[in-house]
Amino acid sequence: MDADLEKIVIEKTWTGRHLFEAVCRIIGLRETWYFGLQYTNKKNIPCWLQNDKTICGQDVQKDPSDASFHFLFLVKFYPEDVEPEIILDVTRHLFFLQIREAILSMNLYCSPEASVLLASFAVQAMHGDCTEEVGPIDLDKHLPKSVIDQYDMSADMWRDRIKRWWSRNAGQSREEAELEYLRVAQDLEMYGILYYPICNNKETDLHLGISAQGLGIYKGVNRITPRPFFSWSEIKNIQFKSRKFHMKTVDKSTISFRSRETSIDSSILDLCIGTHNLYLRRRQPDTLEVQQMRSQAKEDKQRRSVEQAKIALERKERQQMEKECKELKQQVELMTMELMKAQESVRKAEEANDQLAEKARHSEHETLMLYKQKSEVEAECNRLSMNNMKSEEALLRMERKAREAEILAKQMSMSLADVSLDANRKMTQYSSQTALVIDPNWHQQHQGHPGMPSTGSYHQLQSLEHSHPSSQQMMSRSLNMPSTFSSPIPSNPPPNLQNTPLQNSQNSQNIQNSQNPKAPPTYGSGLIFPPPDPSINQIFEQQTILMELEKSRNEYEKRARIFKEHLEELRGDIDGLKRDENMTVGGQNGTQNGTQTIQQHREHDAIHAQNVAQGFDKFTTMRMSMRGTPRQRAQAFDGM
């Protein structure tokens, strides 16, 4: 799919097998049972080269310029599951190239959300991890035109979504990215199905779909839902007689049909036989050659994992060195900025120094002027000091006179104070003598009223305090005493609450023993040891196999769940930008084939949306098409 081989000289007696083996030797392919050579016959219909017939004896069209034959080396038979069946990397790469080309050419229907997810794996396989060094993504090489025209999105918006999912694939090698691409692609509804136009006994236009799971009959432009479907386990044999194909099922029912073009009868028969043989081969032990290839592939995978670990370590060290180099550059830039700031500070300091020097010169000149003014001021000060001395002498004379006047005033005030003190002493003696006279009737009137306030002389109050010294202390104690209230609490709990869990467990064990006296004895923890089983190894092996099957099933369910979540996320991201279905979309240069392809994709989009809404996938649709017995499906086919 991505290269052309030079011309191979053949002989007239060469069969298709000779040429096919020569091509496999040139490209170094060992898993040859998946591939075949395809040519275009004289009616411009693609056919498969028959290995048991001579090349010249088949309807191969020659190039008129040099009388050469042109063939395409393509996948002819598809595996049921890509990961365990495809062994070598070169085989996986050829599958990847062909599936990507089929999606881009719109021969294989792919939903928009799956197209973006597949494009992210394809870019990872081609360019590695997502970095800024990679240029803009070429959309024509990663997204089908029908998907781009279906949404009102610019090229940058598509690139942004692909790049967003591309960044999630960081660390994947080319082989891992191609394997992830095929894992997603094999769940597409039309993956691995080759369609051929046929008709039944009623001459109804139908299509025969040949896949690794079986044969499906498709009606109209619908290539997603088979009506009906026959698995290879239900097909007994297929014969070609009298220009008709006769397919016999296990319940002895027969389905007859013929192709629209007789030139492709041999291709249909060869494809059915080869696919059925490969179906039986998968269910048999691997041959020695396949075992050797698996062993070699395992060694290559281990070696590649070691190399990847080494490369990852080197990448990590390089990133660490780049980080350190970046930090050093930042430090250098910081130091450079600090140096520039220091130089600027030095320049400013020099300018300030020059300004200070200029100011110093002005200051010296001003200082000289000030010295002159100082001498003049000193002379004036001397003159003023002489006048001040004279003034101070006059002031001293006046102060001396003022002190003399103050002394005279103090003597006069002291004489007046002595006179007023004598008068006050006499008045005090007279008032104390008058207070000692007590009315005898007052005591008799107030003796029967202890609650009323009593008044008396100072000596009476003093005698009361000395006669009752403890009354004040008793009052203070009665006021400061705290009031406490206590409630009795029982010190011992009730007897029925003192049982411990150990006693309860012992009681329950005694009850059980009393109810079932024939129970087997228990040892220690209560376990019953069974007698030794002689087939314990077989049971252990069966359990190991069951654990491996459960582990593989869990891994498959986890991958399927993650894949479904990714598709739902992508679908929700771009559904709002979908164009109206009635809008005209440019096909392949406006040709009739382009219009038919777009119409077919629109119908497939509707069928896919309906299946997604109902929760159906590719295999669910196949199982639904297998409802009923083969005889009933054969009758339904004849009645179409």
Backbone torsions as a table, in degrees:
resi	resn	phi	psi	omega
1	MET	NA	-21.3	-178.0
2	ASP	-121.1	13.0	-179.1
3	ALA	-157.2	160.8	176.6
4	ASP	-118.6	132.7	175.6
5	LEU	-85.6	150.3	176.7
6	GLU	-67.8	166.4	-177.3
7	LYS	-62.9	134.0	178.6
8	ILE	-107.3	123.1	-180.0
9	VAL	-78.3	125.5	-178.7
10	ILE	-120.0	163.6	176.1
11	GLU	-103.6	163.6	-178.2
12	LYS	-67.1	-25.4	-177.7
13	THR	-88.0	-0.2	-178.5
14	TRP	-69.6	137.1	173.6
15	THR	-94.3	176.5	178.1
16	GLY	-63.0	-30.8	179.8
17	ARG	-67.5	-37.2	179.2
18	HIS	-61.7	-46.6	-179.6
19	LEU	-67.5	-40.3	-180.0
20	PHE	-63.1	-43.5	178.6
21	GLU	-66.6	-36.0	177.7
22	ALA	-63.8	-42.1	179.0
23	VAL	-65.6	-41.2	179.4
24	CYS	-63.5	-36.8	177.9
25	ARG	-67.4	-37.5	-177.6
26	ILE	-66.6	-43.2	-177.1
27	ILE	-90.0	-2.4	177.2
28	GLY	71.0	41.6	-178.3
29	LEU	-99.4	132.1	179.3
30	ARG	-108.4	-32.5	176.7
31	GLU	-84.2	74.5	-172.5
32	THR	-81.7	-13.9	-171.8
33	TRP	-75.8	-5.8	177.4
34	TYR	-92.2	-14.4	-166.1
35	PHE	-114.3	167.8	177.7
36	GLY	-162.6	170.9	179.3
37	LEU	-104.9	129.8	-179.2
38	GLN	-115.3	141.7	178.9
39	TYR	-135.4	169.5	177.1
40	THR	-109.3	122.3	-177.0
41	ASN	-78.6	-174.0	-175.0
42	LYS	-70.1	-15.6	175.6
43	LYS	-95.7	13.0	-179.3
44	ASN	59.7	37.7	177.1
45	ILE	-112.1	128.2	179.1
46	PRO	-68.7	133.0	179.0
47	CYS	-135.6	160.3	178.6
48	TRP	-95.9	136.9	178.8
49	LEU	-71.5	128.0	-179.3
50	GLN	-79.5	130.5	-176.2
51	ASN	-74.4	-27.7	-176.2
52	ASP	-94.1	6.7	178.0
53	LYS	-118.5	155.1	178.0
54	THR	-70.1	152.5	-178.6
55	ILE	-67.3	-42.3	-178.7
56	CYS	-69.4	-23.6	-179.6
57	GLY	-82.0	-2.4	178.9
58	GLN	-104.6	163.2	-172.9
59	ASP	-81.0	61.6	-179.2
60	VAL	-95.1	129.5	-178.5
61	GLN	-81.1	135.3	-179.0
62	LYS	-95.5	151.2	174.4
63	ASP	-78.4	121.7	-175.5
64	PRO	-65.7	-20.1	-177.2
65	SER	-73.5	-44.9	-177.1
66	ASP	-130.5	11.8	177.3
67	ALA	55.1	41.7	179.4
68	SER	-107.0	160.6	176.8
69	PHE	-100.0	144.1	178.6
70	HIS	-118.9	128.6	-179.0
71	PHE	-129.2	155.8	173.1
72	LEU	-113.9	129.1	177.7
73	PHE	-90.2	104.7	-171.8
74	LEU	-128.3	166.2	172.9
75	VAL	-73.6	124.7	-178.5
76	LYS	-104.4	-37.0	-178.9
77	PHE	-124.0	132.0	-176.0
78	TYR	-102.9	145.9	175.3
79	PRO	-79.5	160.0	175.9
80	GLU	-73.5	-39.1	178.0
81	ASP	-134.3	125.7	-171.7
82	VAL	-69.2	-45.5	-169.3
83	GLU	-63.4	-49.7	-177.6
84	PRO	-80.7	-21.9	-172.4
85	GLU	-91.3	-39.9	178.0
86	ILE	-80.0	123.8	-170.7
87	ILE	-99.9	-52.0	-170.7
88	LEU	-92.9	155.3	-177.7
89	ASP	-69.8	-35.3	-178.4
90	VAL	-66.5	-36.2	176.6
91	THR	-65.3	-43.9	179.7
92	ARG	-63.0	-38.3	179.9
93	HIS	-66.0	-40.1	178.2
94	LEU	-65.8	-39.9	175.0
95	PHE	-60.8	-44.8	-178.8
96	PHE	-59.8	-44.3	-178.8
97	LEU	-64.4	-42.2	-177.0
98	GLN	-71.3	-41.0	179.8
99	ILE	-65.9	-40.3	179.2
100	ARG	-64.1	-41.8	178.1
101	GLU	-64.7	-38.8	179.2
102	ALA	-65.7	-36.0	178.4
103	ILE	-71.0	-43.5	-178.7
104	LEU	-67.3	-34.4	178.1
105	SER	-82.2	1.4	177.4
106	MET	64.8	18.2	171.1
107	ASN	-77.5	-22.0	176.9
108	LEU	-116.9	115.8	-177.5
109	TYR	-68.7	135.4	178.9
110	CYS	-140.8	128.8	-180.0
111	SER	-66.4	156.4	-177.7
112	PRO	-59.5	-42.1	-178.3
113	GLU	-66.7	-37.4	176.9
114	ALA	-69.9	-30.3	178.9
115	SER	-64.3	-42.3	179.5
116	VAL	-66.4	-41.8	179.5
117	LEU	-64.5	-42.0	178.0
118	LEU	-66.8	-36.7	178.6
119	ALA	-63.1	-36.2	178.8
120	SER	-64.9	-39.6	177.0
121	PHE	-70.2	-36.5	179.2
122	ALA	-64.7	-41.7	178.6
123	VAL	-66.3	-37.7	177.0
124	GLN	-63.4	-40.2	179.3
125	ALA	-69.1	-31.7	-176.4
126	MET	-87.5	-37.8	-171.8
127	HIS	-117.6	-8.4	-177.6
128	GLY	84.2	-152.9	-176.9
129	ASP	-66.0	154.4	-178.4
130	CYS	-76.5	116.6	178.3
131	THR	-134.8	168.1	178.9
132	GLU	-74.3	-16.4	-179.3
133	GLU	-70.6	-25.8	179.4
134	VAL	-72.3	134.3	-179.4
135	GLY	-72.1	-172.7	179.3
136	PRO	-64.2	145.4	-177.7
137	ILE	-75.9	133.0	176.3
138	ASP	-82.4	107.1	-175.1
139	LEU	-66.5	-31.7	-178.7
140	ASP	-65.0	-20.3	-179.6
141	LYS	-97.3	0.8	-176.0
142	HIS	-134.2	-21.2	-179.4
143	LEU	-126.5	137.2	175.5
144	PRO	-67.5	149.0	-176.9
145	LYS	-64.2	-32.5	179.6
146	SER	-63.5	-33.7	178.0
147	VAL	-72.7	-41.9	-179.4
148	ILE	-64.2	-41.9	-178.6
149	ASP	-75.3	-12.6	-175.7
150	GLN	-82.4	-16.6	-175.2
151	TYR	-124.6	149.1	178.9
152	ASP	-88.3	68.9	-176.8
153	MET	-131.0	140.8	177.5
154	SER	-78.9	169.6	-179.9
155	ALA	-64.1	-36.6	179.3
156	ASP	-67.2	-33.9	178.1
157	MET	-67.2	-41.1	176.0
158	TRP	-63.4	-43.6	-179.6
159	ARG	-63.4	-38.0	-179.8
160	ASP	-63.9	-41.0	-180.0
161	ARG	-70.1	-39.7	177.1
162	ILE	-64.7	-41.2	-178.3
163	LYS	-67.7	-34.3	178.7
164	ARG	-62.3	-42.4	178.0
165	TRP	-80.0	-25.8	176.2
166	TRP	-63.7	-39.3	-178.4
167	SER	-64.4	-22.9	178.3
168	ARG	-75.3	-14.4	-178.6
169	ASN	-94.6	19.0	-177.1
170	ALA	-60.5	137.0	178.5
171	GLY	93.6	-9.3	179.7
172	GLN	-80.2	137.7	175.2
173	SER	-80.3	176.4	-179.9
174	ARG	-64.5	-40.9	180.0
175	GLU	-65.1	-42.5	-179.5
176	GLU	-66.7	-39.6	179.3
177	ALA	-66.1	-40.6	177.6
178	GLU	-65.6	-37.9	177.1
179	LEU	-64.5	-41.7	176.5
180	GLU	-63.8	-37.0	177.2
181	TYR	-60.5	-46.0	-178.8
182	LEU	-70.3	-32.5	176.9
183	ARG	-61.7	-41.3	179.0
184	VAL	-72.8	-40.4	-175.2
185	ALA	-68.4	-32.3	-177.1
186	GLN	-70.4	-12.1	175.2
187	ASP	-90.8	-0.8	175.7
188	LEU	-70.2	150.2	-172.7
189	GLU	-64.4	-34.0	-175.2
190	MET	-102.9	10.4	-178.2
191	TYR	-67.7	135.0	173.1
192	GLY	70.8	16.8	-179.6
193	ILE	-112.5	127.3	175.7
194	LEU	-105.5	124.9	-173.8
195	TYR	-103.2	138.4	177.2
196	TYR	-135.9	136.9	-179.8
197	PRO	-72.9	129.4	179.2
198	ILE	-136.8	177.9	173.8
199	CYS	-149.4	151.5	179.9
200	ASN	-92.8	-165.5	-178.2
201	ASN	-66.6	-23.3	177.7
202	LYS	-90.2	9.5	178.7
203	GLU	60.6	34.6	176.7
204	THR	-82.9	134.1	179.0
205	ASP	-71.0	115.6	-179.6
206	LEU	-132.9	174.0	174.6
207	HIS	-130.9	136.8	176.3
208	LEU	-96.9	123.2	178.0
209	GLY	-107.0	118.0	-178.1
210	ILE	-104.6	122.0	-178.5
211	SER	-138.4	177.0	180.0
212	ALA	-70.1	-19.0	179.8
213	GLN	-89.0	-27.2	-179.0
214	GLY	159.7	-156.2	-178.4
215	LEU	-113.4	135.4	178.3
216	GLY	-125.4	147.5	178.3
217	ILE	-110.0	126.2	-176.4
218	TYR	-119.9	140.9	-176.9
219	LYS	-119.3	138.0	179.8
220	GLY	71.3	-149.4	-179.6
221	VAL	-86.4	-3.0	180.0
222	ASN	-75.3	116.6	177.6
223	ARG	-113.4	12.9	-176.3
224	ILE	-103.3	-46.8	-175.2
225	THR	-102.5	111.6	178.0
226	PRO	-76.7	146.6	179.4
227	ARG	-142.6	93.5	-4.6
228	PRO	-97.0	-166.9	179.7
229	PHE	-133.0	137.3	179.5
230	PHE	-122.8	120.4	176.6
231	SER	-77.0	161.0	-177.9
232	TRP	-66.3	-25.2	178.0
233	SER	-70.9	-19.5	178.6
234	GLU	-92.9	-11.9	-176.5
235	ILE	-95.0	126.6	-179.9
236	LYS	-87.5	-51.2	175.6
237	ASN	-160.7	165.5	177.5
238	ILE	-129.9	130.3	-179.4
239	GLN	-125.8	154.9	176.5
240	PHE	-124.4	109.2	-179.8
241	LYS	-137.9	138.6	175.8
242	SER	52.9	44.8	177.6
243	ARG	61.8	24.2	177.2
244	LYS	-134.0	149.3	175.2
245	PHE	-97.5	135.7	179.8
246	HIS	-123.7	114.4	-179.2
247	MET	-108.6	122.6	179.9
248	LYS	-105.3	135.4	179.7
249	THR	-100.0	177.3	-175.8
250	VAL	-72.2	-22.0	177.5
251	ASP	-94.4	21.5	173.3
252	LYS	65.4	23.3	171.5
253	SER	-92.2	153.1	-174.4
254	THR	-125.3	137.4	176.4
255	ILE	-119.0	126.7	-178.6
256	SER	-118.0	137.6	176.7
257	PHE	-156.9	166.3	177.4
258	ARG	-136.3	157.3	-179.3
259	SER	-85.5	155.2	178.0
260	ARG	-72.1	-26.9	179.0
261	GLU	-122.2	119.8	-178.9
262	THR	-67.0	-20.3	-178.6
263	SER	-71.1	-13.6	-179.7
264	ILE	-105.7	8.8	-179.7
265	ASP	-61.9	-43.7	-179.5
266	SER	-64.8	-36.2	179.2
267	SER	-66.7	-41.0	179.3
268	ILE	-64.2	-46.4	-179.3
269	LEU	-64.1	-44.4	179.4
270	ASP	-63.3	-39.0	-179.6
271	LEU	-69.0	-40.0	178.6
272	CYS	-65.4	-44.8	-178.7
273	ILE	-65.1	-44.9	-178.8
274	GLY	-65.5	-40.1	179.4
275	THR	-66.2	-40.0	178.8
276	HIS	-66.9	-39.5	177.2
277	ASN	-64.1	-40.3	178.3
278	LEU	-67.5	-33.6	175.6
279	TYR	-62.2	-42.4	178.2
280	LEU	-71.5	-33.6	-178.4
281	ARG	-66.4	-34.8	179.4
282	ARG	-63.6	-27.1	-176.1
283	ARG	-95.3	15.7	176.3
284	GLN	-119.2	159.7	177.7
285	PRO	-60.9	149.2	-179.3
286	ASP	-65.7	144.5	175.0
287	THR	-73.1	171.6	-179.7
288	LEU	-63.9	-37.9	179.1
289	GLU	-63.6	-43.3	179.6
290	VAL	-66.4	-38.9	177.9
291	GLN	-62.8	-41.1	177.5
292	GLN	-63.3	-42.8	179.2
293	MET	-64.2	-40.4	178.1
294	ARG	-64.1	-41.3	177.7
295	SER	-63.3	-43.9	178.8
296	GLN	-64.8	-40.9	179.0
297	ALA	-64.2	-37.1	178.2
298	LYS	-65.1	-42.7	177.7
299	GLU	-63.8	-42.9	178.3
300	ASP	-62.7	-37.6	179.4
301	LYS	-66.8	-41.6	177.5
302	GLN	-65.0	-43.2	178.5
303	ARG	-62.9	-40.9	179.4
304	ARG	-66.9	-36.1	177.7
305	SER	-66.2	-38.0	176.6
306	VAL	-64.5	-43.9	178.5
307	GLU	-63.3	-40.8	178.5
308	GLN	-65.0	-38.5	176.9
309	ALA	-64.0	-40.2	177.9
310	LYS	-65.1	-43.6	179.1
311	ILE	-64.7	-39.3	178.3
312	ALA	-63.4	-39.5	177.8
313	LEU	-65.1	-44.5	177.8
314	GLU	-62.7	-40.3	177.9
315	ARG	-62.5	-40.1	179.6
316	LYS	-65.2	-42.7	177.7
317	GLU	-64.2	-40.6	178.5
318	ARG	-64.1	-41.1	177.1
319	GLN	-63.5	-38.1	177.3
320	GLN	-64.5	-42.8	177.8
321	MET	-65.0	-41.1	177.7
322	GLU	-63.6	-37.7	177.5
323	LYS	-64.3	-44.9	178.2
324	GLU	-63.7	-41.4	178.3
325	CYS	-62.0	-40.3	178.7
326	LYS	-64.5	-40.4	178.1
327	GLU	-64.4	-40.5	177.6
328	LEU	-63.7	-40.8	177.5
329	LYS	-62.0	-40.7	178.1
330	GLN	-64.0	-40.1	177.6
331	GLN	-64.1	-41.6	177.9
332	VAL	-62.2	-44.0	178.4
333	GLU	-62.4	-39.9	178.7
334	LEU	-65.0	-43.9	178.2
335	MET	-65.2	-36.7	177.2
336	THR	-63.0	-42.6	177.8
337	MET	-64.2	-40.7	177.5
338	GLU	-64.2	-39.0	177.6
339	LEU	-63.1	-41.6	177.9
340	MET	-64.0	-40.2	177.1
341	LYS	-63.9	-39.8	178.5
342	ALA	-64.1	-43.4	177.6
343	GLN	-61.2	-40.9	177.4
344	GLU	-64.0	-38.8	177.8
345	SER	-64.5	-40.9	178.1
346	VAL	-62.6	-41.7	179.8
347	ARG	-64.1	-43.4	177.5
348	LYS	-63.8	-37.6	178.3
349	ALA	-64.4	-40.3	177.6
350	GLU	-63.1	-42.6	177.5
351	GLU	-62.6	-41.4	178.1
352	ALA	-64.5	-36.8	178.4
353	ASN	-64.2	-42.7	177.7
354	ASP	-62.3	-41.5	178.4
355	GLN	-63.5	-40.6	178.0
356	LEU	-64.2	-38.5	178.1
357	ALA	-62.9	-42.2	178.3
358	GLU	-63.9	-41.3	177.1
359	LYS	-63.8	-36.1	179.4
360	ALA	-63.0	-40.0	178.7
361	ARG	-64.1	-42.9	177.3
362	HIS	-64.5	-35.6	-180.0
363	SER	-66.4	-38.1	178.6
364	GLU	-62.1	-44.1	179.0
365	HIS	-63.2	-42.2	178.5
366	GLU	-66.0	-33.4	179.7
367	THR	-64.8	-41.3	178.0
368	LEU	-62.0	-41.8	178.9
369	MET	-64.3	-37.9	180.0
370	LEU	-68.6	-35.9	176.8
371	TYR	-60.3	-41.6	177.9
372	LYS	-63.4	-44.3	179.0
373	GLN	-64.7	-32.4	-179.4
374	LYS	-64.8	-42.6	-179.4
375	SER	-63.7	-40.1	178.2
376	GLU	-65.0	-40.6	-179.3
377	VAL	-67.7	-37.4	179.8
378	GLU	-63.6	-39.1	178.0
379	ALA	-63.3	-43.2	178.9
380	GLU	-64.7	-35.7	179.2
381	CYS	-66.6	-39.5	178.2
382	ASN	-60.5	-41.4	179.9
383	ARG	-65.3	-42.4	-179.1
384	LEU	-69.5	-32.2	179.4
385	SER	-66.6	-36.0	176.9
386	MET	-63.7	-43.9	178.2
387	ASN	-64.3	-35.3	-178.9
388	ASN	-66.9	-39.9	178.9
389	MET	-61.3	-41.9	178.1
390	LYS	-63.4	-40.7	-179.0
391	SER	-66.5	-37.4	179.7
392	GLU	-64.9	-38.3	178.5
393	GLU	-63.5	-41.2	178.4
394	ALA	-66.6	-37.4	179.8
395	LEU	-65.9	-37.6	179.5
396	LEU	-64.4	-39.1	179.2
397	ARG	-63.6	-41.5	-178.8
398	MET	-69.1	-37.9	177.7
399	GLU	-64.2	-38.7	179.3
400	ARG	-62.4	-42.7	177.7
401	LYS	-63.9	-37.3	-178.5
402	ALA	-67.6	-37.9	178.4
403	ARG	-65.0	-39.0	178.9
404	GLU	-62.9	-39.7	179.8
405	ALA	-67.4	-37.6	179.0
406	GLU	-64.6	-40.2	-179.6
407	ILE	-64.0	-39.9	-179.9
408	LEU	-66.0	-38.8	-179.3
409	ALA	-68.4	-38.7	178.0
410	LYS	-62.8	-39.7	179.6
411	GLN	-63.3	-38.5	179.1
412	MET	-68.5	-41.0	-178.7
413	SER	-67.9	-32.9	179.1
414	MET	-68.2	-38.8	179.2
415	SER	-65.9	-39.2	177.7
416	LEU	-66.9	-36.0	-179.5
417	ALA	-67.4	-35.4	180.0
418	ASP	-67.4	-36.7	-179.4
419	VAL	-67.1	-43.9	-178.9
420	SER	-68.0	-32.1	-179.6
421	LEU	-67.3	-40.0	179.1
422	ASP	-65.2	-36.2	-179.0
423	ALA	-69.2	-38.2	-179.6
424	ASN	-68.6	-36.5	-179.3
425	ARG	-64.6	-39.1	-179.8
426	LYS	-67.7	-41.2	179.6
427	MET	-65.2	-34.6	-179.1
428	THR	-69.0	-41.6	179.8
429	GLN	-63.7	-38.6	-179.4
430	TYR	-67.0	-40.2	-177.9
431	SER	-71.2	-33.4	179.8
432	SER	-71.3	-35.5	179.0
433	GLN	-69.2	-36.8	179.6
434	THR	-68.7	-32.9	-177.8
435	ALA	-72.7	-21.2	-177.3
436	LEU	-78.5	-8.0	-179.4
437	VAL	-83.3	122.3	-173.2
438	ILE	-117.4	139.5	178.9
439	ASP	-83.1	123.1	-178.4
440	PRO	-70.3	-22.9	-178.7
441	ASN	-75.0	-22.7	-177.7
442	TRP	-65.6	-39.8	179.4
443	HIS	-66.0	-37.4	-179.9
444	GLN	-71.3	-33.5	-178.9
445	GLN	-72.4	-31.9	-174.2
446	HIS	-106.9	9.3	-178.5
447	GLN	-73.5	-29.7	-177.9
448	GLY	-91.2	10.2	-178.5
449	HIS	-125.4	81.2	-177.6
450	PRO	-70.8	-20.0	-177.2
451	GLY	-82.8	-13.1	-177.5
452	MET	-84.9	149.6	-179.4
453	PRO	-71.2	137.9	-179.4
454	SER	-108.7	146.5	179.4
455	THR	-122.4	150.9	179.3
456	GLY	-163.2	-173.4	-179.6
457	SER	-79.9	173.4	179.6
458	TYR	-64.0	-37.9	-178.4
459	HIS	-69.1	-35.8	178.1
460	GLN	-65.0	-42.8	178.4
461	LEU	-63.4	-38.6	-179.8
462	GLN	-66.8	-39.3	179.6
463	SER	-67.4	-33.3	178.2
464	LEU	-66.5	-40.8	178.9
465	GLU	-66.6	-39.1	-179.3
466	HIS	-73.0	-29.3	-178.8
467	SER	-78.6	-28.0	179.8
468	HIS	-124.9	72.2	-177.1
469	PRO	-75.9	-21.2	-173.9
470	SER	-94.8	-3.1	-178.3
471	SER	-67.8	-41.3	-180.0
472	GLN	-67.0	-36.8	179.1
473	GLN	-67.6	-39.6	179.2
474	MET	-64.5	-37.8	178.7
475	MET	-65.7	-40.0	179.6
476	SER	-66.2	-37.4	179.4
477	ARG	-68.4	-39.8	-179.7
478	SER	-67.1	-27.8	-179.9
479	LEU	-82.6	-33.3	-175.1
480	ASN	-91.4	-1.9	-176.9
481	MET	-73.7	122.8	179.8
482	PRO	-76.6	144.3	178.2
483	SER	-96.4	119.9	-177.4
484	THR	-117.8	145.2	177.3
485	PHE	-126.5	129.7	-177.2
486	SER	-126.5	144.7	177.7
487	SER	-116.9	138.2	-178.2
488	PRO	-72.7	131.5	179.5
489	ILE	-117.7	129.7	-179.5
490	PRO	-67.8	136.5	-178.1
491	SER	-81.5	-20.6	-177.8
492	ASN	-119.8	135.7	178.1
493	PRO	-72.5	169.5	178.6
494	PRO	-64.4	155.0	-176.9
495	PRO	-64.4	-31.3	-175.9
496	ASN	-75.5	-7.0	179.3
497	LEU	-102.4	4.6	-175.8
498	GLN	-95.8	4.6	179.1
499	ASN	-76.3	140.6	-179.4
500	THR	-97.4	160.0	176.7
501	PRO	-58.5	-32.2	-179.4
502	LEU	-63.9	-42.1	178.8
503	GLN	-65.9	-37.7	178.6
504	ASN	-63.4	-44.1	179.9
505	SER	-63.7	-38.7	178.5
506	GLN	-66.4	-39.7	178.9
507	ASN	-64.0	-42.5	179.3
508	SER	-64.6	-37.7	178.4
509	GLN	-66.0	-39.1	178.2
510	ASN	-65.2	-36.9	178.9
511	ILE	-66.5	-42.7	178.7
512	GLN	-62.4	-43.0	-179.7
513	ASN	-64.9	-34.6	-179.8
514	SER	-73.7	-32.3	179.0
515	GLN	-75.5	-33.9	-177.3
516	ASN	-124.6	83.4	-177.1
517	PRO	-73.1	-18.8	-178.7
518	LYS	-92.0	7.3	-179.6
519	ALA	-67.2	146.6	-179.8
520	PRO	-68.0	152.6	-177.7
521	PRO	-70.9	148.5	177.7
522	THR	-106.0	155.3	-176.4
523	TYR	-124.6	121.8	173.2
524	GLY	63.7	-97.8	-176.0
525	SER	-83.1	0.2	178.0
526	GLY	95.2	9.1	-178.6
527	LEU	-86.4	148.1	177.9
528	ILE	-106.1	119.7	-177.3
529	PHE	-88.0	120.3	178.6
530	PRO	-76.1	162.8	176.9
531	PRO	-69.4	154.7	-178.5
532	PRO	-62.7	139.9	-178.6
533	ASP	-99.8	126.6	-179.7
534	PRO	-70.5	-22.7	-177.8
535	SER	-100.0	34.1	-177.7
536	ILE	-66.9	-32.1	179.4
537	ASN	-66.0	-42.4	179.0
538	GLN	-64.1	-41.2	178.6
539	ILE	-63.5	-39.8	178.9
540	PHE	-64.2	-41.6	177.6
541	GLU	-64.0	-41.9	178.4
542	GLN	-62.8	-41.5	178.2
543	GLN	-64.8	-38.0	177.5
544	THR	-62.5	-44.1	178.8
545	ILE	-64.2	-42.2	178.6
546	LEU	-63.5	-37.9	177.9
547	MET	-65.5	-41.1	177.9
548	GLU	-64.1	-43.1	177.8
549	LEU	-62.6	-41.1	178.6
550	GLU	-65.1	-38.9	178.8
551	LYS	-65.1	-45.4	178.6
552	SER	-63.6	-39.2	179.1
553	ARG	-65.7	-40.0	178.0
554	ASN	-64.9	-40.6	178.0
555	GLU	-63.3	-41.7	178.9
556	TYR	-64.7	-42.8	178.3
557	GLU	-64.8	-36.0	178.8
558	LYS	-66.7	-44.3	177.7
559	ARG	-63.5	-41.2	179.5
560	ALA	-63.8	-39.5	179.3
561	ARG	-66.5	-42.5	178.7
562	ILE	-64.2	-42.3	179.3
563	PHE	-62.5	-41.5	179.2
564	LYS	-65.6	-40.4	178.4
565	GLU	-64.4	-40.3	178.3
566	HIS	-63.2	-43.8	179.9
567	LEU	-64.5	-40.7	178.9
568	GLU	-65.2	-38.0	178.1
569	GLU	-65.0	-44.4	178.3
570	LEU	-65.8	-40.9	-179.7
571	ARG	-62.1	-43.4	178.1
572	GLY	-67.6	-24.7	-179.1
573	ASP	-74.8	-34.2	-172.6
574	ILE	-112.0	-5.4	-178.1
575	ASP	-64.5	-33.9	-178.7
576	GLY	-69.0	-16.4	-178.0
577	LEU	-103.1	13.7	-177.9
578	LYS	-74.9	139.8	-179.8
579	ARG	-79.6	167.6	177.1
580	ASP	-69.4	139.2	-177.5
581	GLU	-66.5	-23.3	-178.8
582	ASN	-80.2	-9.4	179.5
583	MET	-71.2	142.8	179.5
584	THR	-81.3	133.5	-179.6
585	VAL	-118.5	133.5	-178.3
586	GLY	-66.1	126.6	179.1
587	GLY	-90.8	-149.7	-177.6
588	GLN	-82.9	86.4	179.7
589	ASN	58.8	27.4	176.4
590	GLY	71.2	17.1	-178.8
591	THR	-78.6	169.0	-179.7
592	GLN	-67.7	-36.9	178.6
593	ASN	-64.1	-39.6	178.4
594	GLY	-64.2	-40.1	178.1
595	THR	-64.7	-42.5	178.2
596	GLN	-63.9	-40.7	179.4
597	THR	-63.0	-43.4	179.7
598	ILE	-65.9	-41.2	177.9
599	GLN	-62.1	-41.5	178.8
600	GLN	-65.0	-39.6	179.1
601	HIS	-66.9	-36.0	177.5
602	ARG	-63.6	-42.4	178.3
603	GLU	-66.8	-38.0	177.0
604	HIS	-65.7	-36.0	175.6
605	ASP	-61.6	-42.2	179.3
606	ALA	-65.3	-42.8	179.3
607	ILE	-65.5	-41.6	179.4
608	HIS	-63.7	-42.7	178.5
609	ALA	-63.1	-38.1	178.3
610	GLN	-66.1	-42.6	178.6
611	ASN	-64.5	-39.8	179.1
612	VAL	-65.5	-40.7	179.3
613	ALA	-63.8	-33.2	179.3
614	GLN	-89.0	-4.0	179.3
615	GLY	79.8	23.9	-178.9
616	PHE	-95.6	145.9	171.9
617	ASP	-120.6	-169.4	-176.6
618	LYS	-60.7	-47.0	-174.8
619	PHE	-75.1	-30.3	175.0
620	THR	-64.8	-40.3	178.4
621	THR	-64.0	-39.2	177.8
622	MET	-64.0	-43.3	179.8
623	ARG	-64.7	-36.5	177.5
624	MET	-68.0	-32.7	178.1
625	SER	-75.1	-10.3	179.7
626	MET	-99.5	15.0	179.6
627	ARG	-68.2	142.9	-178.3
628	GLY	87.4	173.7	179.3
629	THR	-79.5	161.2	175.8
630	PRO	-57.4	-33.7	179.0
631	ARG	-64.9	-43.0	178.7
632	GLN	-64.3	-39.0	177.2
633	ARG	-67.9	-36.0	176.7
634	ALA	-64.5	-39.3	177.0
635	GLN	-66.5	-37.7	177.0
636	ALA	-65.1	-37.1	177.8
637	PHE	-65.0	-42.6	179.1
638	ASP	-67.1	-26.4	-179.0
639	GLY	-88.0	-2.3	-179.1
640	MET	-70.4	NA	NA
